[in-house]
Amino acid sequence: MRLQKSLAARGVASRRKCEELIAAGRVSVNGAAAALGASVADGDAVLLDGAPVTPEAEFVYIMLNKPAGCVTTVRDQFGRATVMDYVRDIPQRLAPVGRLDYATGGLLLLTNDGAFAHMLTHPRYKIPKTYIAAVSGRLGPDALARLRGGVRIPDKSGEILTAPAKARLIGGGADTARVEIIISEGRNRQVRKMFEAVGHRVLSLERVAIGPLSLGRLAPGSFRRLTPKELAALKEFVN
């Protein structure tokens, strides 16, 4: 098995993050510094920062209602609150599945099952994610039609056209609107950029569902383990 895949499966971090750890020289196999793309077999001694990396005895799947005002990372170089501050009671080494930006709250999964995390975040699986956005101004039919058809937003590679989204108006007042929007991509700040592209600023944003998994009434800052039924439904949905 490729080393980065093995590390992810052992709950170290996402596969991409594991690649960064290997490239930084922090991983060794059988006493020698590991190279990106190396393979490992059962019985090989794998160390991260000098500490043994062992297979997890138990996979853990956590649903957190991430509050706005914390970052989705294991550690923050600026000392800001992270999502890990809310799951300190879990003894296993967890990693977030995907990201929610600093100002966005809602459903975030954390797990030590690297293969499961990879499955949920890989673009080819196109897992739908449902958000509730409060935006400035009155959102008319034209703006909704543009969101549904795809809009051009800035991206690190230049400008990209988003995939068609599902969007519907669910409330609002004279100067604001509440919109349910469902996307199957995971670009940086994508929902915010999509609304900006149609002339509306996001005032608040919450993710309320990932595929068949719903946030429900879980309070902000609270977490719970997924039920066996929820986990089975999520894996069946992906497959």
trRosetta pair geometry for C-beta under 8 A, 3 or more apart (Angstrom, degrees):
i j d omega theta_ij theta_ji phi_ij phi_ji
1 5 5.4 -118 172 85 99 115
1 6 4.8 119 108 -64 121 100
1 9 7.7 -38 165 14 152 145
1 39 6.5 140 69 -155 28 81
1 40 6.0 -35 68 62 82 77
1 41 7.7 139 21 -91 77 41
2 5 4.4 79 69 11 93 109
2 6 6.8 -165 90 -11 45 87
2 37 6.7 -54 -141 -147 106 37
2 38 7.5 118 -154 81 60 39
2 39 6.0 -58 -95 -101 39 67
2 40 7.9 36 149 16 13 81
3 6 5.6 -58 -148 36 32 112
3 7 6.3 31 156 -19 67 104
3 18 7.7 -164 124 153 77 117
3 22 6.2 110 106 -98 129 142
3 27 6.9 133 164 133 131 146
3 29 6.8 -101 -111 -58 128 136
3 34 5.6 154 -154 -178 168 140
3 36 7.8 -131 58 -135 121 33
3 37 7.6 29 24 74 103 10
3 38 4.7 32 -23 76 130 87
3 39 6.7 -142 -39 -106 76 15
3 40 5.3 92 -96 -19 73 110
3 46 7.5 165 -146 -124 95 127
4 7 5.7 -49 -146 35 33 111
4 8 6.4 33 155 -18 63 105
4 15 5.4 80 147 -163 105 78
4 18 4.3 142 -149 107 77 115
4 19 4.8 14 -117 -70 145 73
4 22 6.1 -87 -76 -11 93 141
4 36 7.3 23 -42 -145 121 74
5 8 5.8 -55 -149 37 32 111
5 9 6.2 31 153 -19 65 108
5 15 6.2 7 -94 -121 54 115
5 18 8.0 178 -43 87 19 152
5 114 7.7 159 -167 119 47 131
6 9 5.7 -56 -146 38 30 111
6 10 6.4 24 155 -16 64 109
6 40 5.1 -56 -1 54 169 127
6 46 7.1 -160 120 -78 128 167
7 10 5.8 -62 -150 39 30 108
7 12 4.3 -40 173 29 90 141
7 13 7.2 -6 137 39 107 75
7 15 7.9 129 73 -118 91 54
7 18 4.0 153 88 -141 130 135
7 21 7.2 -155 166 65 164 136
7 22 7.8 -159 -8 -50 154 106
7 27 7.0 -64 -82 -116 142 147
7 46 7.3 -152 -83 165 84 144
7 48 7.5 105 -134 -71 119 125
7 53 6.5 -23 -122 166 79 160
7 114 7.2 121 108 -82 51 169
8 11 7.9 65 176 -57 32 16
8 12 6.5 -79 -84 48 31 89
8 13 6.8 -66 -105 80 70 47
8 14 6.3 10 -122 -176 112 24
8 15 4.3 -29 -60 -76 153 69
8 18 5.2 -109 -53 -14 83 147
8 114 2.9 161 155 176 72 144
8 115 6.9 119 120 -54 104 50
8 117 7.2 -129 -175 60 106 114
8 118 6.3 58 156 -45 147 120
9 55 7.7 -24 122 -124 92 89
9 113 7.7 -7 -147 -162 50 51
9 114 4.7 -99 -65 55 27 116
9 115 5.4 30 -104 -35 84 97
10 46 7.9 169 -1 87 166 143
10 53 5.5 88 121 161 155 103
10 54 7.0 168 -158 103 124 24
10 55 5.3 -103 -117 -107 90 48
10 56 6.2 150 -165 -19 52 82
10 114 6.9 9 34 -4 39 130
11 56 4.6 67 -10 -48 138 130
11 59 7.7 -170 -75 -115 120 70
11 92 6.7 -67 176 174 156 107
11 93 5.6 124 133 77 111 92
11 94 7.6 -52 -172 -100 107 32
11 95 7.2 173 -173 1 63 105
11 111 7.6 -114 -124 135 93 65
11 112 3.0 9 -132 -174 130 88
11 113 6.7 -6 -87 -53 88 25
11 114 6.0 -143 -77 -34 33 92
12 17 7.8 -158 117 100 90 107
12 18 5.7 91 86 -95 124 105
12 21 7.3 -87 147 21 133 165
12 48 6.4 155 -132 -62 130 160
12 53 6.1 -13 -74 -141 119 131
12 93 7.3 3 -116 113 34 135
12 95 7.7 31 111 -40 33 138
12 114 7.1 9 37 -70 68 135
13 17 3.7 -82 134 92 131 131
13 18 5.4 171 67 -54 95 75
13 21 7.0 132 35 -24 136 132
13 74 7.4 -80 -108 -27 109 144
13 95 4.9 143 -129 -103 52 153
13 114 7.5 46 83 -107 24 112
14 17 4.6 91 55 10 81 104
14 18 6.9 -143 94 -8 41 87
14 95 6.1 -157 -34 140 71 143
14 114 6.9 155 -122 -142 31 89
14 117 5.8 -117 -104 126 80 132
14 118 7.0 136 -154 -77 78 74
14 121 7.1 -27 -135 51 129 158
15 18 5.5 -53 -148 35 33 114
15 19 6.6 40 151 -24 64 99
15 114 6.6 113 -56 176 76 113
15 118 5.4 45 -13 -95 121 120
16 19 5.6 -49 -155 28 34 114
16 20 6.9 34 147 -17 63 101
17 20 5.5 -51 -155 33 39 114
17 21 6.5 43 147 -22 67 101
17 95 7.4 -157 44 -152 153 145
18 21 5.4 -48 -149 33 38 115
18 22 6.5 38 152 -18 66 102
18 27 7.9 47 -170 -54 78 152
18 114 7.7 28 -32 -142 139 145
19 22 5.8 -53 -150 36 33 111
19 23 6.3 31 153 -17 66 108
19 36 6.1 54 -154 -132 82 113
20 23 5.7 -55 -144 40 31 111
20 24 6.2 29 156 -19 64 110
21 24 5.8 -60 -148 38 28 110
21 26 4.8 -80 -173 63 79 120
21 27 5.6 78 129 -34 99 111
21 48 6.6 -12 172 -137 139 108
22 25 7.9 51 172 -61 33 22
22 26 7.4 -94 -80 51 22 75
22 27 4.9 -41 -100 36 66 131
22 34 5.4 -73 -142 100 97 111
22 35 7.3 60 168 158 112 14
22 36 5.0 129 113 -85 126 71
22 38 7.7 -166 -156 25 137 105
23 36 5.5 16 -73 -58 80 125
25 33 5.6 -20 -147 -151 83 126
26 48 6.0 30 139 -159 96 69
26 49 5.4 -13 -169 -62 100 73
27 33 7.7 96 84 -158 52 58
27 34 4.5 -39 106 35 97 130
27 46 6.9 -12 -168 -169 99 88
27 47 7.0 159 -154 83 51 54
27 48 5.6 -18 -100 -100 77 69
27 53 8.0 -13 -133 -12 98 143
28 31 6.3 -15 158 -164 126 7
28 32 6.0 165 -159 79 93 25
28 33 5.5 -57 -102 -95 85 36
28 34 5.8 -176 -118 -22 24 87
28 46 7.5 166 85 -151 50 44
28 47 4.8 -5 56 56 94 103
29 32 6.3 -30 67 62 67 79
29 34 4.8 81 -7 -84 101 105
29 38 6.4 -158 11 130 151 145
29 40 5.8 -136 -130 -98 136 106
29 44 5.5 -6 -165 170 99 123
29 45 7.0 140 -162 77 46 57
29 46 5.6 -11 -104 -101 75 71
29 47 7.9 -168 -74 21 32 72
30 44 5.7 -75 -46 -154 98 84
30 45 5.3 112 -87 45 48 91
31 45 7.1 41 -32 77 69 125
34 38 5.1 -125 -165 35 90 149
34 46 7.9 24 -58 -135 144 85
35 38 5.0 113 62 -45 73 109
40 44 4.6 -128 -160 57 94 153
40 46 6.2 9 -134 -70 156 122
41 44 5.5 109 56 -26 61 111
45 52 7.0 -70 -163 -119 83 97
46 52 7.2 90 77 -156 58 61
46 53 4.6 -54 106 53 103 109
47 50 5.7 0 168 -135 127 14
47 51 6.2 143 -158 63 83 26
47 52 5.8 -49 -101 -90 74 41
47 53 6.6 171 -113 -5 19 87
48 51 5.9 -33 68 62 71 84
48 53 5.1 72 -8 -57 106 116
56 59 6.0 99 106 -76 136 57
56 92 6.4 46 -140 -143 121 121
56 112 5.0 127 -90 130 159 129
56 113 7.7 -103 53 -77 150 59
58 92 6.9 -117 79 -73 89 137
59 111 6.8 14 -176 -172 90 103
59 112 6.0 -154 -135 74 58 88
59 113 4.3 42 -149 -67 122 110
59 116 7.4 105 -171 -4 138 140
60 90 6.3 149 150 -166 159 126
60 92 4.8 161 9 45 137 149
60 94 6.7 -76 85 -88 118 104
60 111 6.2 -177 88 -139 60 61
60 112 5.5 52 38 15 89 104
60 113 7.7 -175 47 -21 41 93
60 225 6.9 -85 -163 -120 82 106
61 109 6.8 -23 -167 -162 81 107
61 111 5.0 0 -106 -101 61 110
61 113 6.9 -19 -74 14 90 127
61 116 7.3 -73 -96 129 112 160
61 225 6.4 88 76 -161 66 74
61 226 4.2 -36 110 23 116 120
61 231 5.7 123 57 -98 163 117
62 87 6.0 69 157 -123 166 140
62 90 6.5 -68 -68 -74 145 159
62 94 6.5 -13 20 -132 132 151
62 109 6.8 140 78 -160 56 55
62 110 4.4 -18 64 62 112 92
62 111 6.7 -176 20 -72 75 58
62 223 5.3 12 -179 178 108 125
62 224 7.3 162 -152 86 68 25
62 225 6.0 -51 -99 -100 60 53
62 226 7.3 -131 -84 -17 12 81
63 107 6.5 -33 -160 -148 98 86
63 108 7.7 136 -159 73 50 43
63 109 6.1 -30 -99 -100 58 68
63 213 7.3 -155 -100 172 130 125
63 215 7.4 179 173 -120 123 59
63 218 6.6 -144 121 -60 112 172
63 223 6.3 167 87 -154 48 72
63 224 5.7 -12 58 62 96 73
63 225 7.6 108 15 -160 81 8
63 226 5.9 104 -27 -69 104 78
64 83 6.2 118 105 -168 160 109
64 86 5.8 109 -146 100 128 134
64 87 6.5 -82 -81 -54 130 115
64 107 7.8 130 74 -153 49 38
64 108 4.8 -30 68 69 98 94
64 109 7.6 165 20 -95 81 18
64 110 6.1 37 -10 -5 120 112
64 222 7.6 180 -147 97 59 36
64 223 4.2 -26 -98 -97 73 105
65 105 7.0 28 168 171 75 100
65 106 6.5 -46 -150 -146 68 23
65 107 6.8 -26 -104 -82 59 47
65 108 7.8 141 -114 22 12 83
65 215 6.1 93 -100 -161 96 114
65 218 4.4 177 -39 115 123 104
65 219 6.2 -176 58 98 151 27
65 220 5.0 -112 124 -104 114 37
65 221 6.7 -31 82 15 92 29
65 222 5.6 22 32 54 111 73
65 223 7.3 -157 13 -79 65 54
66 70 6.7 -133 -170 66 92 108
66 72 6.9 -16 -131 -82 156 97
66 83 5.6 -42 -114 -108 108 111
66 86 7.7 -169 -111 23 58 156
66 100 5.3 154 74 58 154 144
66 104 7.6 39 97 108 122 69
66 105 5.4 -163 95 -147 73 58
66 106 6.2 -15 49 54 88 36
66 107 7.7 -36 11 61 91 4
66 108 4.4 50 -30 -2 120 131
66 220 7.7 -26 104 -148 22 78
67 70 6.0 69 71 7 86 112
67 86 8.0 150 6 -70 98 143
67 105 5.4 -21 -152 -116 24 117
67 220 4.4 83 -90 175 86 110
67 221 5.1 11 -37 -59 119 82
68 102 7.5 63 -167 141 67 52
68 103 5.2 16 -157 -168 108 42
68 104 6.3 164 -104 66 88 3
68 105 4.3 -73 -42 -45 75 102
68 204 7.4 -86 -57 -143 156 89
69 81 7.0 33 129 57 80 126
69 102 6.8 35 -113 170 19 80
69 103 7.2 45 -58 -108 50 47
70 80 6.8 167 -138 146 55 98
70 81 4.1 -69 -114 105 102 100
70 82 5.9 147 176 -123 102 13
70 83 6.0 136 122 -63 122 56
70 85 7.0 -120 -146 35 144 121
70 86 7.9 124 98 -24 171 115
70 102 7.1 -170 76 -144 16 65
71 76 5.2 110 53 -89 141 129
71 80 5.4 80 -5 97 116 125
71 81 7.3 148 16 88 73 53
71 82 5.2 -42 69 -109 82 72
71 83 7.3 -106 95 -17 41 80
71 102 5.6 -21 -87 -96 72 84
72 82 7.4 118 -114 -159 12 81
72 83 5.4 26 -117 -15 57 130
72 96 5.0 173 -176 163 95 175
72 98 7.8 -25 158 115 151 53
72 99 4.3 158 84 -141 143 72
72 100 5.3 125 -48 43 138 63
72 101 7.6 -71 8 -83 113 17
72 108 6.6 -151 -115 -137 118 146
73 76 5.7 117 74 -73 125 77
73 82 5.4 -87 69 -134 69 124
73 83 7.5 127 32 21 33 94
73 84 7.9 -61 101 -10 43 109
73 96 7.3 -74 -83 14 22 134
74 82 6.7 66 171 155 9 155
74 84 5.6 63 -143 -44 50 144
74 95 6.5 -42 -67 -118 115 74
74 96 7.6 -150 -56 -1 70 93
75 82 6.7 -100 -110 -32 16 162
75 84 7.8 -23 -64 29 47 147
76 79 6.3 -119 97 -4 101 9
76 80 4.6 -75 129 49 160 82
76 81 7.8 24 16 63 148 14
76 82 5.2 -180 -23 -61 109 110
80 102 7.8 -29 155 -127 156 116
81 85 5.3 -65 -160 13 86 154
82 85 5.7 128 63 -14 61 93
83 86 6.0 -54 -172 28 52 110
83 87 7.2 18 145 3 76 109
83 96 5.8 77 66 -78 148 123
83 108 6.2 -86 -137 108 150 155
83 110 7.0 -177 132 -68 124 129
84 87 6.1 -75 -148 49 44 93
84 88 7.1 80 155 -70 71 72
84 94 7.3 169 -116 74 89 103
85 88 6.6 -13 -160 -38 33 109
86 221 5.7 -150 -122 -160 127 61
86 222 7.8 -129 -176 -83 120 9
86 223 6.0 126 137 -26 107 120
87 90 4.8 -15 168 13 95 119
87 94 6.1 -35 115 45 145 152
87 110 6.0 -125 -18 72 171 160
87 223 5.6 4 -89 22 93 168
90 94 6.0 34 101 -26 139 129
92 112 4.8 -91 156 -31 125 147
93 112 5.9 97 75 -109 62 116
94 110 4.3 47 167 159 129 111
94 111 6.3 112 -143 45 88 3
94 112 5.6 -85 -98 -55 53 80
95 110 6.6 176 81 -154 24 79
95 111 7.0 -37 56 66 70 52
95 112 7.1 105 11 -99 83 47
95 114 7.7 35 45 -94 135 77
95 117 6.7 0 87 -98 108 167
96 99 6.7 77 123 -90 135 54
96 108 6.1 -31 -145 174 105 116
96 109 7.4 117 -161 84 57 51
96 110 5.4 -44 -97 -98 48 83
97 108 7.3 162 52 -178 78 67
97 109 4.1 -12 36 83 129 101
97 110 6.6 -156 -6 -88 83 28
97 111 6.1 34 -50 16 114 103
97 116 7.7 -59 -103 117 133 86
97 117 4.6 -141 -110 -131 91 88
97 120 5.3 17 179 81 128 138
97 121 6.2 -155 -178 -48 76 111
98 108 7.6 -142 76 -140 89 80
98 109 7.6 59 31 47 97 92
98 120 6.9 -97 -27 118 112 104
98 121 4.9 180 -68 -103 88 108
98 186 5.9 -99 -140 -152 121 144
99 186 7.7 117 42 177 82 110
100 104 4.5 -128 178 93 97 110
100 105 7.1 87 152 -116 147 11
100 106 6.5 177 -121 56 154 86
100 108 5.6 -99 -4 -79 123 116
100 207 6.2 -123 -103 3 124 129
101 104 4.8 76 54 10 77 110
101 188 7.6 89 -75 -166 116 70
101 189 5.5 39 -51 -85 152 82
101 192 7.7 -43 35 -8 152 137
103 205 7.1 72 114 38 89 103
104 191 8.0 104 -107 53 141 127
104 205 4.5 -41 -117 91 92 108
104 206 7.0 170 -169 -90 74 32
104 207 6.8 54 161 -18 115 94
105 204 8.0 -15 23 -175 105 95
105 205 7.5 151 30 91 63 58
105 206 5.0 -21 78 -111 86 83
105 207 7.6 -152 106 23 41 72
105 220 6.1 -22 -167 -121 140 113
106 131 7.3 -164 16 -122 173 73
106 205 7.8 -80 -9 132 128 65
106 206 4.0 133 -63 -173 116 69
106 207 3.5 161 106 50 140 64
106 208 5.9 -83 -148 -60 125 46
106 215 6.0 -86 -163 -79 80 154
107 207 4.8 -104 42 110 82 98
107 208 6.3 99 -11 -144 117 13
107 209 6.6 80 18 -75 158 14
107 210 5.9 -147 119 -17 132 99
107 213 7.1 155 -175 118 147 102
107 214 7.7 -123 -78 -175 150 26
107 215 4.3 -127 -64 -76 107 102
108 207 7.5 95 -57 66 66 132
109 117 7.8 -171 108 -108 114 81
109 120 7.0 -22 60 124 147 170
109 210 6.8 -77 -24 35 118 162
109 213 7.9 40 -68 112 121 161
109 226 7.9 11 -128 -49 106 125
110 223 7.8 -23 30 -142 120 141
111 116 5.8 -57 118 82 161 125
111 117 5.7 -168 63 -59 114 101
113 116 3.8 34 113 18 119 120
113 117 6.4 152 91 -18 67 85
114 117 5.6 -54 -145 37 35 112
114 118 6.2 38 156 -21 67 104
115 118 5.7 -52 -148 34 31 113
115 119 6.4 35 152 -23 63 105
116 119 5.7 -54 -152 32 31 114
116 120 6.6 22 155 -14 64 108
116 235 7.6 -62 -127 -91 100 101
117 120 6.0 -62 -151 38 31 106
117 121 6.2 5 162 -1 67 117
118 121 6.3 -75 -142 48 26 96
118 122 5.8 35 165 -40 69 108
119 122 6.4 -41 -134 14 22 111
119 125 6.3 87 177 -61 62 160
119 235 7.9 34 115 -124 154 72
119 238 5.5 62 157 173 115 157
120 125 7.1 -97 -125 83 21 152
120 127 5.8 -6 -157 -17 65 164
120 210 7.3 27 -162 167 121 134
120 234 7.8 -7 -93 169 115 116
120 238 6.9 -86 -86 -89 62 139
121 186 6.7 -66 -151 40 74 170
122 125 5.3 84 75 -1 88 104
123 126 7.1 33 174 -65 52 63
123 185 7.1 14 -132 -130 95 71
123 186 7.4 -134 -91 29 77 99
125 238 5.6 -10 -160 -149 131 93
126 184 4.1 23 -171 168 83 125
126 185 7.8 -21 -127 -68 71 53
127 184 6.6 162 70 -145 26 77
127 210 6.3 19 150 -177 122 86
127 211 5.2 -58 -162 -55 97 103
127 237 7.7 80 -127 122 92 115
127 238 6.7 -24 -87 -98 108 90
128 166 8.0 16 -149 19 129 120
128 182 5.2 11 -173 178 112 108
128 183 7.1 159 -146 84 64 25
128 184 5.0 -42 -88 -85 61 86
128 209 7.9 4 114 110 91 103
128 210 7.8 160 91 -159 53 40
128 211 6.1 116 54 -88 77 48
129 182 7.0 166 77 -151 37 62
129 183 6.0 -22 57 65 88 75
129 184 7.4 150 10 -96 74 35
129 186 7.4 81 1 -88 144 87
129 207 6.0 -31 174 -145 107 117
129 209 7.0 172 -156 91 45 61
129 210 5.4 -8 -110 -109 81 68
129 211 8.0 -20 -78 -27 54 54
130 180 6.6 -9 -169 -170 99 96
130 181 7.6 158 -152 84 53 39
130 182 4.9 -21 -98 -98 72 88
130 207 7.0 117 80 -161 51 65
130 208 5.3 -58 103 65 102 86
130 209 3.9 22 38 50 119 102
130 210 7.8 -136 20 -63 77 31
131 180 7.3 159 83 -153 48 49
131 181 5.2 -18 62 64 97 87
131 182 7.5 172 19 -83 69 39
131 183 7.5 3 5 11 113 98
131 191 5.4 -24 58 -111 167 161
131 205 5.9 -8 -174 -168 124 91
131 206 6.5 152 -157 80 71 42
131 207 5.2 -44 -96 -98 79 58
131 208 6.8 138 -119 9 25 82
132 170 7.4 -61 -133 51 99 143
132 178 6.6 -1 -175 -173 94 96
132 179 7.4 160 -155 81 49 43
132 180 5.8 -25 -99 -97 69 67
132 205 7.6 163 83 -151 50 45
132 206 5.0 -9 56 61 93 96
132 208 5.6 48 -12 -21 103 128
133 178 7.2 165 84 -152 47 49
133 179 5.0 -17 61 61 95 94
133 181 6.1 5 3 10 119 118
133 191 6.3 -164 -72 160 135 123
133 195 6.4 -157 156 -61 156 147
133 202 5.4 -71 -160 -129 113 101
133 204 7.3 169 -153 87 48 53
133 205 5.1 -3 -108 -107 80 80
133 206 8.0 -174 -75 27 43 61
134 172 8.0 153 -139 -103 75 85
134 176 6.0 2 -176 180 92 123
134 177 7.4 166 -152 84 50 41
134 178 5.5 -22 -98 -98 70 75
134 202 7.3 97 73 -164 53 62
134 203 4.5 -60 105 65 98 107
134 204 4.5 26 38 45 113 90
134 205 7.7 -134 28 -64 67 48
135 139 6.3 67 74 -57 128 120
135 176 6.7 154 79 -159 41 72
135 177 5.3 -19 60 61 92 89
135 178 7.9 162 17 -90 74 27
135 179 6.3 4 4 7 119 118
135 195 5.3 -141 -114 -164 137 142
135 200 4.1 42 166 155 129 123
135 201 6.4 153 -158 76 77 38
135 202 5.5 -45 -100 -100 81 47
135 203 6.2 174 -107 2 21 88
136 175 6.9 -29 -160 158 67 83
136 176 6.3 -52 -118 -106 34 71
136 200 5.6 179 61 -160 69 73
136 201 4.4 20 15 51 123 90
136 203 6.1 118 -50 -48 76 106
137 175 6.6 -37 -90 -169 28 55
137 176 7.3 52 32 -101 21 31
137 177 6.9 -29 92 -3 54 107
137 199 7.1 -45 63 127 163 92
137 200 5.3 -127 52 -113 115 92
137 201 7.9 99 3 25 102 75
138 172 6.9 138 -120 131 65 142
138 174 7.3 -54 -63 -178 111 33
138 175 7.4 -75 -43 -119 77 20
138 176 8.0 32 -76 59 51 10
138 177 5.9 109 -138 -54 36 114
139 143 5.1 -109 -161 78 79 138
139 144 6.4 93 152 -52 106 89
139 169 5.9 -180 82 -96 115 111
139 172 7.2 169 19 -47 96 168
139 177 4.0 -129 3 74 106 173
139 179 6.1 6 38 -66 171 125
139 198 7.9 53 -137 119 94 127
139 200 6.1 -8 -89 -70 95 159
140 143 5.5 101 58 10 66 99
140 144 7.3 -126 108 -1 38 92
141 144 5.6 -58 -147 40 35 112
141 145 6.1 37 155 -23 69 106
142 145 5.7 -55 -149 35 30 112
142 146 6.5 31 153 -20 64 104
143 146 5.7 -53 -150 34 33 111
143 147 6.6 34 152 -18 65 103
143 198 4.1 112 -145 164 92 132
143 199 6.8 -104 -103 47 123 98
143 200 6.7 65 -162 -16 152 123
144 147 5.7 -53 -150 35 33 111
144 148 6.3 31 153 -18 66 108
144 167 5.2 -161 -148 103 79 115
144 168 7.3 58 -146 -104 130 33
144 169 6.7 -75 -80 -35 137 95
144 179 7.9 -164 -101 -132 93 124
145 148 5.7 -57 -147 38 31 112
145 149 6.2 20 157 -12 65 113
146 149 5.9 -64 -144 43 29 104
146 151 5.4 55 155 -78 99 108
146 197 7.6 -148 139 115 128 102
146 198 5.1 156 80 -100 135 119
147 151 6.5 -29 -98 -20 44 119
147 165 5.3 -59 159 63 84 118
147 167 4.3 24 105 -6 134 159
147 181 6.6 -84 171 -124 139 119
147 194 6.0 81 -124 163 91 117
147 195 7.8 12 -93 -85 122 58
147 198 6.2 -56 -53 -29 89 152
148 164 5.8 15 167 -163 52 91
148 165 6.0 -106 -107 69 37 64
148 166 6.9 39 -117 -113 87 29
148 167 5.6 -125 -63 30 81 100
149 164 5.8 -30 -135 -110 20 92
150 161 5.2 49 155 168 122 93
150 162 4.9 -169 -147 78 76 67
150 163 6.0 -77 -99 180 112 9
150 164 5.2 -65 -43 -71 91 53
150 165 7.5 132 -80 -6 52 79
151 161 7.3 -167 102 -147 16 64
151 162 5.6 8 49 29 61 112
151 194 5.5 126 51 -143 126 74
151 197 4.2 137 149 113 137 146
151 198 6.3 -100 -97 -48 157 92
152 159 5.4 26 -179 169 105 113
152 160 7.1 171 -145 87 64 28
152 161 5.4 -37 -89 -93 70 66
152 162 7.7 -162 -86 -1 20 78
152 197 6.4 167 69 -142 54 138
153 159 7.0 173 85 -153 27 73
153 160 6.4 -24 61 62 75 76
153 162 6.0 41 6 -40 116 108
153 187 7.5 141 88 102 133 147
153 190 6.9 125 85 -142 166 64
153 193 3.9 84 -155 140 131 123
153 194 6.1 -59 -66 -73 136 55
153 196 7.7 95 -124 65 99 102
153 197 5.4 -92 -84 -53 80 134
154 158 7.7 -112 -149 146 63 28
154 159 5.8 -48 -106 -100 46 74
154 193 6.6 -129 42 -146 74 133
155 158 6.3 3 65 61 86 42
155 159 6.3 137 20 -117 87 19
155 160 4.5 24 -7 0 145 110
155 187 6.4 -62 -114 -161 109 137
155 188 7.8 132 -133 42 70 98
156 188 7.5 66 -30 23 105 135
157 160 7.0 59 65 -52 106 109
160 187 7.4 -168 65 -99 141 161
162 165 6.8 -5 133 -33 124 107
162 183 7.3 -54 -178 -135 123 122
162 185 6.5 -140 -150 30 86 149
162 187 7.7 -120 -105 23 95 137
162 190 6.8 123 -111 -168 127 110
162 194 6.0 -14 -7 -97 166 111
163 183 7.2 123 67 -157 98 83
163 184 6.1 -57 86 58 145 96
163 185 5.6 146 20 -35 114 119
165 181 5.6 11 158 -170 133 94
165 182 6.2 162 -171 75 81 53
165 183 4.9 -33 -113 -88 110 76
165 194 7.1 41 -6 -163 155 160
166 180 7.9 -25 118 119 92 90
166 181 7.0 158 86 -155 58 45
166 182 4.1 4 54 48 106 109
167 179 6.0 -2 -165 -180 95 116
167 180 7.1 167 -146 88 45 55
167 181 4.6 1 -104 -107 87 83
167 182 7.6 -154 -65 23 50 66
168 179 7.0 160 80 -155 34 70
168 180 5.3 -6 57 57 85 99
169 172 6.9 -61 -167 0 103 123
169 177 6.1 -63 -134 -170 100 115
169 178 7.3 99 -165 76 61 58
169 179 5.9 -42 -103 -102 49 76
170 178 5.1 -71 73 108 86 101
170 179 6.6 144 15 -116 87 21
170 180 5.2 65 -27 -17 131 100
171 177 7.5 150 93 -164 47 51
171 178 3.9 6 65 44 89 126
172 176 5.1 -151 -151 105 91 65
172 177 3.7 -24 -92 -115 153 45
172 178 5.1 -168 -60 5 78 72
173 176 5.3 35 42 46 88 87
176 203 6.7 -35 -132 6 120 150
177 200 7.3 -45 43 -148 118 149
179 195 7.9 160 50 -99 148 119
181 191 6.1 141 88 -135 138 110
181 194 7.5 163 -179 92 157 144
183 190 6.4 -167 134 115 170 134
183 191 6.7 -147 -5 -77 140 88
183 194 7.8 -169 -77 -29 138 159
185 190 6.1 176 96 -135 105 168
186 190 7.1 -152 -164 -6 17 140
187 190 4.1 102 66 -74 88 113
187 193 7.8 -57 105 39 117 139
189 192 4.6 -47 178 47 92 119
189 193 5.5 96 116 -27 90 100
190 193 5.8 -63 -147 40 29 108
190 194 6.2 32 157 -25 67 106
191 194 5.6 -52 -148 31 31 114
191 195 6.7 26 157 -13 64 103
191 202 7.0 82 121 -84 92 151
191 205 6.1 139 98 -144 135 140
192 195 6.2 -59 -153 38 30 105
192 196 6.4 31 151 -19 65 108
192 202 4.7 -94 -118 15 78 141
192 205 6.7 -84 -67 -45 90 156
193 196 5.5 -53 -146 38 35 115
193 197 6.3 42 153 -28 65 103
194 197 5.6 -51 -153 28 31 115
194 198 7.1 8 155 -1 62 103
195 198 6.2 -66 -152 46 36 96
195 200 4.6 -74 176 81 96 94
195 201 7.0 126 122 -116 115 9
195 202 5.2 114 60 -55 150 90
196 199 7.6 64 -173 -62 32 12
196 200 7.2 -113 -82 67 29 46
196 201 6.7 43 -93 -97 78 55
196 202 7.7 -63 -46 -10 82 89
202 205 5.3 8 176 -52 133 112
206 215 8.0 -80 159 19 107 170
207 210 7.3 33 162 -56 120 85
207 215 7.4 134 111 -48 65 132
208 214 6.7 0 153 -153 79 74
208 215 4.8 -100 -152 18 55 121
209 212 7.8 -64 -173 177 111 9
209 213 6.3 157 -158 85 68 53
209 214 4.8 -23 -101 -104 97 62
209 215 6.6 -110 -66 -9 52 81
210 213 4.9 -9 63 61 81 109
210 234 7.6 29 105 -128 100 116
211 234 5.8 116 81 -130 139 74
211 237 4.6 121 -179 124 133 156
211 238 7.2 -59 -97 -57 160 75
212 230 8.0 -168 104 -148 97 66
212 233 4.9 -98 90 147 141 117
212 234 6.4 -146 54 -83 96 58
212 237 5.2 -168 -3 -65 111 146
213 226 7.5 -44 -129 -122 129 118
213 230 5.8 76 -113 -169 96 106
213 233 7.3 149 -66 92 76 112
213 234 5.4 12 -44 -83 118 114
215 218 5.7 -110 177 38 75 107
218 222 5.4 -149 -178 85 84 110
218 223 7.5 46 -171 -108 131 24
218 224 6.5 -130 -113 8 124 112
219 222 4.4 70 63 1 83 129
226 230 4.4 -127 -170 87 95 123
226 231 4.8 113 122 -58 128 90
226 234 7.5 -46 -161 2 151 139
227 230 4.6 96 52 4 80 101
227 231 7.0 -150 89 -4 41 86
228 231 5.7 -57 -145 39 32 111
228 232 6.1 31 158 -19 66 108
229 232 5.9 -55 -145 38 28 110
229 233 6.3 29 155 -20 63 108
230 233 5.7 -58 -149 36 29 111
230 234 6.3 28 155 -20 65 108
231 234 5.8 -55 -147 35 29 110
231 235 6.4 23 157 -12 65 108
232 235 6.0 -58 -146 41 29 106
232 236 6.1 29 156 -18 65 110
233 236 5.8 -56 -144 40 28 111
233 237 6.2 35 154 -27 63 106
234 237 5.6 -50 -148 30 29 115
234 238 6.7 26 154 -16 62 103
235 238 5.9 -53 -150 35 34 109
235 239 6.3 26 155 -13 66 110
236 239 5.8 -60 -143 43 31 107
